[in-house]
Structures are given as structure tokens and as C-alpha cells.
Amino acid sequence: MTHSNGICSCGQVHFKTQGRPLFRAICHCTICQRFNDAEYGDILLFRAADVDQAGCGEISYETLRQPPLLARGKCTTCCNPALEKLNMPLFPKLMLVPSARIVEQADLPDPEFHIFYNHRVRDAQDDLPKSSGYLPSQTRFATHLLRGLMHGRG
């Protein structure tokens, strides 16, 4: 996956990604479930600089949890998840992209892990690592983020 096109359900929001994502993960937290109107969020994490939003379309961002590190964006036309901005102190600006928004589905990397698994709607039928609870889930996310940044992914 070196270049991909992303689009929302109605086609008003469109963007391009370049390079490999830092990772792909499955999040079962209740906020992701509500935001995605699904059993979980399936996200790709990119450096914000690797997501080209030129002429993207209109996205409405909302912060659903304090502190406001993650702004979740939905298309203002179809109201479906589009992009999420993650701004953590001491890290580059990051962008979460719902994997369902990527046009080239066959080029997606496999998910690497599950987080907030204790909130799952149903058991996952895979052998991926599964973290439950806030601290273990955040630790797994941070570990994979640091690994992706150190190994030059993205």
C-alpha cells in the first residue's frame, strides 16, 4: 500500500494517502462503536502529512472524550465517518482513517491487534493480540505507534 484513495459513502469527502500506514487496528471501545455505528472501529493510522485532503469536501469534527486528543470527523453530507485527527504532545500529528473508506481494499494491510476488547459485541475469530481495559489498550496502541514511527512506516 503506497498510495490509496479514500472516499466517504456519498463521495463528497475524498482524500489520498501515501506510504504505508503506521499500523491497522481494531478498536472495540464504546465510542468507536457509536462513531462508526458498528461493532468496532477498523482503523489505519497515518502521519497527518501522509493524508492529502486537498479539495477533500466538508468534514465536521467532534471531540467525544477528554482530554481532546482525538477529533472524530464525519462527512457533513452523509454523516458517515471520514477522518480522525490525533494530536498527542511530543508526537507528529496523526490521522486515523477508517479502513472501509479506502477504495483499494485488496491493498490494505492486515489488522495487527484489538484494543478495548472487553467492550466487544462478539468474540473476534482471529489470533490477533487482544487488549482489554484502558491502560493495556492504550499501552498496545502506543507500543505499535512507536514501533511504526521508529521503523519509518508511513
N, C-alpha and C positions, 0 to 999 in steps of 0.2 A: 504494500500500500504506500505509494509515493505521492500520488495526487488523487484526491477524490472530490466529488461533487456532492453537496448536501442540499436538501430541499425539504420544506415542510409539506404537510399533506395537501395544501391548496396551491402550492407553487409560488406564493408571494415572497416567502423567505428563502433565499438561496445563498450558498456560500461555497468556498473551495477550501480544502485542507491540503497541506503539503507535508511531505515526510511521514514517518511512522508516528502513530500516537505513542505517548509515554507508556500507556497501558490501556487495556479494556477490562472493565469490571462489572459485576452485577451487584446492585445495592438494593437491599430489601427493607430499608428504613421506611417508616410510615409516610414521611414527607415525599420520598421518591415515588411511593405507591400513589399518593394523591396527585402529585405533579404530573406523573405520566399516565394517570388513570389506568394503571396496570398493576400486576402482582409485584413488579420490581422495576428498577431502572437499569438499563443496559447502556453503559456509557463508555465513550472513548475520551481519554484525557490528552489534550494537546497544549503546547505552549500557545498563548493567545496570538503571538506573532505568526504562527503557522496556520491560522484560520483567517482567510481573506473574506471580509464582509463587504467589500466594495459593491454598492448597489444592492445590498442584501435584502432590503424590504424592512418593514417595521416590526420591531420586537419590543414587547412590553416586559420589563424586568421587575421581579419582586423578590424581596428577601423574606424567607419563611422561618428563619431561625437566627437567634442572636448568638455570638456576635455576627455582624453582617459580612461574613467572608464569601458567601456564595449567593449570587444573584441569579435566579432562575428565570429564563426568558421564554415567552410564548409568542407565537405569531399573532399579531393583532387582528388578523382576518379569520383564521380558522381556530385560533386559541389552542393549538397543539404545541407541545414542547419544541423549541427550536435550538437555542444555545444557552449555556450557563457560564457565567463569569466567576472565576475563583481567584480571589486576591488575598493571598496569605503573606504576612510580613516576612521579609527576607527571602522570598521565593519569586521567580519570574511570574508574570501574570499568566494565568492558565485558563483554558476553555474546556468545558465538558460538552461533548457532542453526543446526543442520543444516537446510538448505532443505527436505529431504524431510519434516521434522516439521511444516511449515506446511500447514494444511488448505487454504487458499485459494491453490492452486498457480498459478492463472491471474493472480494479482495480484503475483507475485514479480518483482522487477526482474531484468534480465539480469545474468549474471556480468560483472565488469569486467576480470578478469585471472587468469592462472595463476601459481602460485608453486611452487618446488621442482620445476620441470618436468623437471629432469634425472632425477628418480625416477619419471617417468611409466611406466605399464604399456603404454600405447599412445598414439600421437600424437592430439592433440586436433584435431578437424575444425572449427576456427573461426579467426577472425582476431584474437582477443584477444591482448594483450601476454603474453608468456611469459618468466618469470624463472627461471633455473637457478642453483643454488648457494645457500648460506646467506646471505651478505651481500646479493647482488642481490634475493633473495626477501624478506628482512626489510626492505630499503630500499623495495621496492614496497609492501609491506604498510603500513609507517609513513607513506609518502607519501599513500596513499589514506586512511589513518586521519586524518592531519592535515587533509587536504582535506575529509573528511566533517565533522570537528569544526568547522572554520572556516566551512563553508558552512551550518552549522545543520541538517544532516540528522539524522534520528533524533528 
